[in-house]
Amino acid sequence: AIGTFAFPFFLGLFERIEVMQHLVDDPLLAAICAGVLDGIGLGLVLRIGGSTGGIDVPAMILNRKLGWKLATVMSALDVTIFLIQIPITNTNGIILGILYTMVYSAVMNDFILKEQGGAQIMIWSYKSDEINEALLELGFGTTLFSARGGYLREEREVICCAASNRTYNRVKRTTLGIDPEAFLTITSMNEVNGNGFTMMLADEEYVPRLEERHDGHRQSTV
């Protein structure tokens, strides 16, 4: 509600500032600059769950109900609106409008994914049990895979762990603190969904004794 009324108010306010009227004279450059600035603003607002009260409202509803991407829905709606105006509007303006839409969509999506992305860490170590317990105690989820080395053909466990962009360095430091010779691969991910990221199940606290642990998903549905 605040965004619905605040946006036209501040838009009208800045339109009256003469010094800002001729910052960009070229229409193509104006469309690109507008797309970048609009994408940054929308990305910051939507990343914290806010809304400008405009075309992002139906996009947020479809995102929450159907899981559709915000940037995709918003750009599709804007492009549709521009295309409807073809019979009554200058074609150059429509093309510039679509270009603006593509630019703000890309920039906005990048800002949104900065919060939703993360890293997948694969860990090979002879101290996999100790590393696994240390990561669990820190609150990270892990998955263990059985693997065999290609050279010595030795059997060992490989740890797979997903972490946010802000916390994956803790996984790295913890692992190397236990085993400086551990082999790690870190893969960047655009989006992470599931327990610990987009939902919280009942097994968030670390339980040292294996026999006392439970399946968080099953526990949460009882």
N, C-alpha and C positions, 0 to 999 in steps of 0.2 A: 504493500500500500504506500509506504514511504517512497519507494523507487518510482511508482507511477506518477506521483506529483512532483518529486524532486527533479526528475529528468527534464521535463519541459521547462521547469523554472530556471534551472542552471543553463539549459540550452539557450533560452531567451536572454539570459544575463550575458553570456559570452558573445552572443550575436550582436549585442549593443556595444561591445568594446571595439572601438575603431582600429586600434593597433593590431588586432588579431584578424582583421578582415582580409588582409592581403599577404598572409604568410606564405601561401602557395598559389601561384597564378595558373600554372599548367594543370588542366583537368586530370590528366593521367597521373601526374605526381600527387595531386590532391587525393585521388582515389586510393592510391597506395598508402600514403601517409595516414589517411583516415582509417583504412583497414588495419594498419599496425596499431594505432592508438586505441581504436575501438576494441580490437582483439585483446590488448593488454588489460583494458578496463573490464571488459566482460569476463575475461579469464580470472581476474582477481576476485570479482564479485561471485561468480559461480563456483569457484574453488572452495569458498567458505560456506556454500549453501545459500547464498543470497540471491536476489533477483532484482532486475531493473524495472520489473513490472510491464515489460513489453513483450516482444516475440519470444523471449526466453521462457515465458510462463508455460505455454503448451509444450515446448521442448523439454522442460523439466518434468512435466507430468508424464510425458511419453517415456522419458528416461527412467523414472521411478517405477512406472507400471509395466513397461515392456522391455526396459534395458537398452533402448535406442540411444546412440551417441548424441550428446548435446550439440556438438559442432555440426554434425551431419544433418540433424533435424532443422536447426536454425538456418543453416545455409540453404537447405532445400526450400524452406518456407520463403526466405528472402528472394531466391532466384525465381520461384513461382510468381511472387508478387511483381517482380520486374518484368517477367515475360508477359503477364496479363496486360501490362501497359503498352505493349508494342503497337497496337492500333492507334493510340492517342498520344504517344510520347516520342521524342527524338531518339532514333536508334543508338546514336553515339552515347547518349546519357544512359541508356539501358545497359549497353556493353560495359561502360565504366562502373555502373552499379553492380553488375555481376562480378567484375574484377574486384571491386571493393569487398564483396561478399566472400569471395574465395580467400582473399588476404586475411580478413578478420577471422574467418573460420579456422585457418591454419594456425594463426597466432594464438587464438583463444584455446584451441585444442591442445597446443603445446603447454600453455600455462596450466590447464586443467590436469593434464597427464603428469605434470611435475609433481603433483600431490598424490596421484594414484599409482605412479610407477614404483619400481623397486629393482632389486637385484636378486638373481638366483645364484647361490654359491654352492659349488660342488667341491667336496673336501675328500682328498685321499690321504690317509695317515695310518700308521701302525698304532696310534693312540686314539682310534676312532671312538671307543667307549668313553674315554675320559673327556674328549672334546664334545661328544654328543650330550653328556650329562651337564657339562658346563653351559652349553647353549640352551638347554632346556631350563636350567636354573635362571638364566638371564631372561627367559620368557619367549625365546624363539622356538618355533615349531621345526621339527626335523623329520626327514624320512631316510631310512637306511636301505641301501641297495647292496646286494651281493655282487662282487666283481672279481675278475681275475686279471692280473697283470699280463700284458702281452709279451714281455721279455722273460721274466722268471716264472710266469704262470702260477703265481702265488695267489691264494684266495684271501680277500680282505673285504671289509665293509666300506662303502662310500656314503658320505653324509650329504644329503641335499637339504638346503635351507633357503627359505625366501625371507628377505628383509626389505624394509623401506629404504629409500635413498638416504635418509638421515641416520639409519642405524646399521647399515651393512658393514661399516668399518668396525663396529664392535664385534661382529662375527669374525672378521679377519684378524683383529688384534687378539681376540680370545683364542682362536685356533693357533696362531703362530706363537702365542705365549705358552701354550702347552706343548706344541711340537713345531719348533722353528723350521723343520725340514718338510713340513706338510705341503702337499701339492694342492693348490686351489685354482679353480676357474670361476670368474665372476662375470655373469651375463646380465646385461641391462634389459629390463622388461618395461614395456609401456604401461601395463596395468596389472594389478594383482587383486584377485577377489578371493574371499573365503575367510576362514577363522583367523582372527588376529589382524585382519585388514578391513573387510567390509562387514563383518559380523563377529560377535564374541560368543563363544560357547562356554560350557561350564567347567572346562579343565584349564583355566588360565593360570592357576597357582601351581608351582612346581612341587611335586611329591617325590621325595627321595627314594622311597621303597617301591620297587617295580610292582609288587603284588598288590599294593594299595592304590595304584593308578586306575583310572576308569576312562572309558570312551566319552569324551565331552559331548559329542553329538547325541549319543544314546542317552546319556544322563540328562541332557537338556530337554528331551522329549518325554521323560517319565513324569 
